[in-house]
Amino acid sequence: MTSAFWHPFSDMAKVGPNPFIIEKSDDVYLWDKDGKRYLDATASLWYMNVGHGRSEIVEAIYDQARKLPVYSTFGDFSNEPAETLAHMLSERSPEPGSKIFFVGGGGEAVETAAKLARRYFSAIGKPEKTYIIHRHHSYHGTNGLGTSLAGIPANTAGFGPMVRETEEIPTHDAEALEAAVVRLGADNVAGFIVEPVIGAGGVYPPMPGYMEAVAQICKRHDILLIVDAVICGFGRIGTFFSPERFGIKPDLITFAKGVTSGYLPLGGVVVSPKVAAPFWENPGTVFRHGPTYAGHPTCCAAGVANIKILEREGLIERGAQLEGDLLASLKSAEPFSIVSEIRGGVGLLGAVELSSEYLEKHPQGVGLLQNEMRSRGVFVRTLSTAVAFSPPLTIEREHLDEISSALADSLSALESKA
């Protein structure tokens, strides 16, 4: 039977006839329908922070679904899990008193933050501040504004004009942000959105001092700093939300993925007291935005249970504790001529870049490396010219040794055919 399931970001002419079926999971491992075991070196899609098979989260979902599986939160309606989770997130945010706007995932979180940045300035009498600046290599989801803010050319190709009031700057250059603000005029710029570690665009950690520098530039020019922590939050780089690692206090923080470790879809925006004030203090000033399932009680119950596990088991800190070990495990790729760069060192995030010479001869080389590693029992994520690593925070050093060995063997196999 031909599959009817259209996979995201996938060449369905190749994928459709032969889907790879995963049947079960436990901690850092998954099993296919034939019973073969694989190490999940990507935490699925950057989100399985507490590991697979957590019965505590499953039970929280079940218990909530039996009582109140879902109801709207528009107007004055609410529910206990949404209230509890919002309080937990606000308490742990860089700025006390922050408000939490829930959505269904990371793309919706970015859409919300970008719209809120523009709406905030309109609410305080500066409606001309509409531009959002982003970085090359950036990924901010696939909704309208998120696609417009994509620094990955392939992700914008073929869609026609999107939101025009956006501006792209180089990846690591804080002075380029200053120059863009001057060029556009600070009175026209609403926000700057930045991933602490660029994820889907290639896993690029920030240069030393970069995050602190852009925060100062935003503050100086009255521009909202939007930190996209969808990947980096909930322990991925060793702190709760991720900006804390750099000692900065963003105006808006987008989150998703690790808030439930993917057990159910959930995302949101941490809104600083400054940005929330016009809407919370002035009757009639309304942010007319929000998805159907905002504050979904069952999803929020999963989030509460997930955060309890993250904190009880000390998993938040492990992103930083093991970052050197992950990078060391990827150094097994150094001897191979088909590798041009190994990136990592900030959190449990890493990438192995294939050389342009190899990819010119083998345009599908990244997929070939993924297949070689899969055949050796390790799942990795393909990016445009690299493979990415982002294992669960529960990973141990012996698992990193498995990754290292499979990586070296896979590269050896590819290089022998190059």
VEXDRENVO-278198 format. One record per residue (C-alpha): residue number from 0; x, y, z. Coordinates in steps of 0.2 Angstrom, whole numbers. Each point is the difference from the previous one (the first is absolute). Example, Ala and Ser with C-alpha at 12.3 -4.5 7.8 and 13.67 -1.06 7.14 Angstrom:
<atoms>
{0 {62 -22 39}}
{1 {6 17 -3}}
</atoms>
This chain:
<atoms>
{0 {0 0 0}}
{1 {7 17 -5}}
{2 {2 12 15}}
{3 {-12 15 0}}
{4 {10 9 13}}
{5 {9 15 -6}}
{6 {16 3 10}}
{7 {7 17 4}}
{8 {15 6 -9}}
{9 {1 -16 -10}}
{10 {2 -6 -18}}
{11 {-16 -10 -1}}
{12 {5 -8 -16}}
{13 {13 -9 9}}
{14 {-7 -1 18}}
{15 {-18 -4 -5}}
{16 {2 -18 -6}}
{17 {11 -5 14}}
{18 {-3 8 17}}
{19 {12 -5 14}}
{20 {-11 -6 14}}
{21 {5 3 19}}
{22 {-10 -11 12}}
{23 {6 3 17}}
{24 {12 10 11}}
{25 {9 0 17}}
{26 {11 14 7}}
{27 {13 3 -14}}
{28 {-4 -15 -11}}
{29 {-13 -4 -13}}
{30 {-5 -16 -9}}
{31 {-7 -2 -18}}
{32 {-13 -12 -5}}
{33 {13 -14 -3}}
{34 {6 2 18}}
{35 {17 8 -4}}
{36 {5 13 13}}
{37 {7 18 -3}}
{38 {8 13 10}}
{39 {-10 16 -1}}
{40 {14 13 -3}}
{41 {-12 14 -4}}
{42 {-13 -1 14}}
{43 {-12 -3 -14}}
{44 {-2 18 -7}}
{45 {11 9 13}}
{46 {-14 -3 13}}
{47 {1 -16 10}}
{48 {9 8 15}}
{49 {-5 -12 13}}
{50 {2 -16 -10}}
{51 {-13 -12 -7}}
{52 {-12 -10 10}}
{53 {-4 11 15}}
{54 {-15 -8 8}}
{55 {-2 15 12}}
{56 {-4 11 -15}}
{57 {-11 -13 -8}}
{58 {-10 -1 16}}
{59 {-1 18 2}}
{60 {-8 1 -18}}
{61 {-12 -14 4}}
{62 {-5 7 17}}
{63 {-4 17 -8}}
{64 {-9 -7 -15}}
{65 {-12 -10 11}}
{66 {-4 16 10}}
{67 {0 14 -13}}
{68 {9 -5 -17}}
{69 {-3 17 -8}}
{70 {-9 17 1}}
{71 {2 17 -7}}
{72 {10 13 9}}
{73 {-7 15 -9}}
{74 {-7 14 10}}
{75 {0 -4 19}}
{76 {0 -19 -2}}
{77 {15 -9 7}}
{78 {5 -17 7}}
{79 {12 -6 15}}
{80 {14 -7 -11}}
{81 {1 16 -11}}
{82 {1 11 16}}
{83 {12 -12 9}}
{84 {12 -1 -15}}
{85 {-1 19 -4}}
{86 {5 3 19}}
{87 {14 -12 -1}}
{88 {7 8 -16}}
{89 {-2 17 6}}
{90 {9 -3 16}}
{91 {15 -8 -9}}
{92 {1 14 -13}}
{93 {14 13 -1}}
{94 {-12 14 5}}
{95 {-12 -3 15}}
{96 {-18 4 -4}}
{97 {1 -5 -18}}
{98 {-16 -6 -8}}
{99 {-2 -16 -10}}
{100 {-9 -1 -17}}
{101 {-3 -19 -5}}
{102 {-1 -6 -17}}
{103 {1 -17 -9}}
{104 {18 -1 -5}}
{105 {16 10 -4}}
{106 {-6 7 -17}}
{107 {-15 7 8}}
{108 {11 7 14}}
{109 {11 10 -12}}
{110 {-16 6 -9}}
{111 {-7 6 17}}
{112 {16 8 5}}
{113 {3 9 -17}}
{114 {-18 6 0}}
{115 {1 5 18}}
{116 {15 11 -2}}
{117 {-8 10 -14}}
{118 {-17 1 10}}
{119 {9 6 16}}
{120 {8 15 -9}}
{121 {-17 4 -8}}
{122 {-8 -1 17}}
{123 {13 13 7}}
{124 {-2 12 -14}}
{125 {14 -6 -12}}
{126 {-9 -9 -14}}
{127 {14 3 -12}}
{128 {11 -12 9}}
{129 {-3 -16 -10}}
{130 {16 -7 -7}}
{131 {7 -16 8}}
{132 {18 -4 -3}}
{133 {7 -18 -1}}
{134 {16 -9 -3}}
{135 {7 -10 -15}}
{136 {-2 -19 3}}
{137 {-14 4 12}}
{138 {-16 -11 2}}
{139 {-16 6 8}}
{140 {-13 -12 -6}}
{141 {-11 -1 -15}}
{142 {-14 12 3}}
{143 {-2 16 -10}}
{144 {11 11 11}}
{145 {12 -14 4}}
{146 {3 -4 -18}}
{147 {3 18 -3}}
{148 {13 0 14}}
{149 {9 -16 -7}}
{150 {18 2 -4}}
{151 {0 -17 -9}}
{152 {-3 5 -19}}
{153 {-7 -17 -4}}
{154 {-14 3 13}}
{155 {-6 16 -9}}
{156 {2 -6 -18}}
{157 {-16 -2 -10}}
{158 {-12 8 12}}
{159 {0 18 -8}}
{160 {0 16 10}}
{161 {-3 -2 19}}
{162 {1 13 13}}
{163 {11 14 -7}}
{164 {4 9 16}}
{165 {15 -12 4}}
{166 {19 2 -1}}
{167 {13 -13 0}}
{168 {18 2 7}}
{169 {15 -11 1}}
{170 {0 -14 13}}
{171 {14 6 12}}
{172 {2 18 -2}}
{173 {-8 11 13}}
{174 {6 16 -9}}
{175 {-11 -5 -15}}
{176 {-15 1 12}}
{177 {5 18 4}}
{178 {3 4 -18}}
{179 {-17 -7 -5}}
{180 {-9 10 13}}
{181 {9 16 -6}}
{182 {-5 -5 -18}}
{183 {-18 -3 4}}
{184 {-2 13 13}}
{185 {-2 -5 18}}
{186 {-18 8 -1}}
{187 {-5 -13 -12}}
{188 {7 -16 9}}
{189 {-10 -10 12}}
{190 {11 -15 4}}
{191 {15 -10 -3}}
{192 {-3 -19 1}}
{193 {15 -12 4}}
{194 {3 -18 4}}
{195 {13 -2 14}}
{196 {7 -14 -10}}
{197 {-6 -1 -18}}
{198 {-8 -17 -2}}
{199 {-8 -6 -16}}
{200 {11 13 -10}}
{201 {16 -10 5}}
{202 {3 0 18}}
{203 {10 16 2}}
{204 {4 4 18}}
{205 {2 19 4}}
{206 {17 9 -1}}
{207 {6 5 18}}
{208 {-9 16 5}}
{209 {-12 0 -15}}
{210 {-16 -3 10}}
{211 {4 14 13}}
{212 {5 12 -14}}
{213 {-16 -2 -10}}
{214 {-10 2 16}}
{215 {8 17 4}}
{216 {-3 6 -18}}
{217 {-18 -4 1}}
{218 {-2 9 17}}
{219 {9 15 -7}}
{220 {-11 2 -15}}
{221 {-17 -5 9}}
{222 {-1 -16 -10}}
{223 {-8 -16 8}}
{224 {12 -14 2}}
{225 {-8 -16 -5}}
{226 {9 -16 5}}
{227 {-6 -15 -10}}
{228 {3 -14 14}}
{229 {-11 -13 -9}}
{230 {15 -12 -1}}
{231 {12 7 13}}
{232 {-12 1 14}}
{233 {-4 -12 15}}
{234 {18 -6 2}}
{235 {6 -2 -17}}
{236 {15 13 3}}
{237 {0 -2 19}}
{238 {-13 13 6}}
{239 {-18 0 1}}
{240 {-5 12 -14}}
{241 {18 3 -7}}
{242 {2 19 1}}
{243 {6 -3 18}}
{244 {16 -8 -7}}
{245 {5 17 -7}}
{246 {-7 11 14}}
{247 {-13 9 -11}}
{248 {-18 4 3}}
{249 {-10 0 -17}}
{250 {-16 8 -2}}
{251 {-8 -15 -8}}
{252 {6 -19 1}}
{253 {-8 -13 -12}}
{254 {-1 -18 7}}
{255 {-7 -17 -5}}
{256 {8 -17 -3}}
{257 {8 -3 17}}
{258 {-14 7 10}}
{259 {-9 -16 -1}}
{260 {15 -10 -8}}
{261 {-12 -3 -14}}
{262 {-12 -11 9}}
{263 {-14 12 -6}}
{264 {2 15 -11}}
{265 {1 17 9}}
{266 {9 16 -2}}
{267 {-1 18 6}}
{268 {8 17 3}}
{269 {7 7 16}}
{270 {-5 18 0}}
{271 {10 12 11}}
{272 {-9 12 12}}
{273 {4 15 -11}}
{274 {-8 -8 -16}}
{275 {-15 -7 10}}
{276 {-4 16 9}}
{277 {-10 9 -14}}
{278 {-12 -15 -2}}
{279 {-1 -5 19}}
{280 {-2 18 6}}
{281 {-11 9 -13}}
{282 {-18 -6 -2}}
{283 {-4 -1 -19}}
{284 {18 -3 -5}}
{285 {-1 -18 -7}}
{286 {12 -11 -9}}
{287 {-12 -7 -12}}
{288 {10 -16 -3}}
{289 {0 -18 6}}
{290 {-3 -18 -6}}
{291 {-15 -11 3}}
{292 {10 -12 12}}
{293 {9 14 10}}
{294 {2 -6 18}}
{295 {-6 -18 -5}}
{296 {-2 -8 18}}
{297 {7 -17 -5}}
{298 {15 7 -9}}
{299 {3 11 15}}
{300 {-1 -14 12}}
{301 {14 -9 -10}}
{302 {10 16 1}}
{303 {-2 0 19}}
{304 {5 -18 2}}
{305 {15 2 -12}}
{306 {7 15 9}}
{307 {-1 -9 17}}
{308 {11 -14 -8}}
{309 {12 12 -7}}
{310 {3 9 17}}
{311 {-1 -15 11}}
{312 {13 -10 -10}}
{313 {12 15 -3}}
{314 {-3 -1 -19}}
{315 {0 18 -3}}
{316 {18 1 5}}
{317 {6 -15 -11}}
{318 {-1 10 -16}}
{319 {15 10 6}}
{320 {8 -14 10}}
{321 {1 -12 -15}}
{322 {3 13 -14}}
{323 {19 -3 0}}
{324 {-3 -19 0}}
{325 {-11 1 -15}}
{326 {12 11 -10}}
{327 {14 -12 5}}
{328 {-10 -15 -7}}
{329 {-2 10 -17}}
{330 {18 2 -1}}
{331 {1 -18 -7}}
{332 {-4 9 -16}}
{333 {16 10 -1}}
{334 {11 -12 -9}}
{335 {-12 -1 -15}}
{336 {4 11 -15}}
{337 {-19 1 -5}}
{338 {-3 9 16}}
{339 {3 19 0}}
{340 {-6 5 17}}
{341 {-6 -6 17}}
{342 {-11 12 10}}
{343 {-6 -1 18}}
{344 {5 4 18}}
{345 {-15 10 5}}
{346 {-13 -12 7}}
{347 {-4 -17 -6}}
{348 {0 6 -18}}
{349 {12 -5 -14}}
{350 {3 -1 -18}}
{351 {12 -9 -12}}
{352 {2 10 -17}}
{353 {4 -9 -16}}
{354 {13 9 -11}}
{355 {-6 9 -15}}
{356 {11 -10 -11}}
{357 {-8 -16 5}}
{358 {-17 7 -1}}
{359 {3 6 -18}}
{360 {4 -18 -5}}
{361 {-13 -7 11}}
{362 {-15 12 2}}
{363 {-9 -13 10}}
{364 {15 -2 12}}
{365 {-9 6 16}}
{366 {-14 -13 -3}}
{367 {13 -13 -3}}
{368 {8 3 16}}
{369 {-17 0 9}}
{370 {-3 -17 -8}}
{371 {17 -7 5}}
{372 {-3 5 18}}
{373 {-17 -7 0}}
{374 {7 -17 -6}}
{375 {11 1 15}}
{376 {-14 3 12}}
{377 {1 19 2}}
{378 {-13 13 -5}}
{379 {7 17 -6}}
{380 {-9 15 -8}}
{381 {5 6 -17}}
{382 {2 19 -3}}
{383 {5 7 -17}}
{384 {19 -4 1}}
{385 {2 -8 17}}
{386 {-8 -13 12}}
{387 {-6 6 17}}
{388 {1 -7 17}}
{389 {-11 4 15}}
{390 {-2 -15 11}}
{391 {-12 -1 15}}
{392 {6 8 16}}
{393 {0 -17 8}}
{394 {14 -6 -11}}
{395 {15 -8 8}}
{396 {18 0 -5}}
{397 {-1 -18 -7}}
{398 {-13 6 -11}}
{399 {11 14 -7}}
{400 {13 -14 -3}}
{401 {-13 -9 -11}}
{402 {-3 16 -10}}
{403 {19 3 -2}}
{404 {3 -18 -6}}
{405 {-14 0 -12}}
{406 {5 17 -7}}
{407 {18 -5 -3}}
{408 {-6 -16 -8}}
{409 {-13 8 -11}}
{410 {13 14 -6}}
{411 {12 -14 -4}}
{412 {-12 -9 -11}}
{413 {-5 16 -9}}
{414 {18 5 -3}}
{415 {5 -17 -7}}
{416 {-13 3 -13}}
{417 {4 19 -3}}
</atoms>
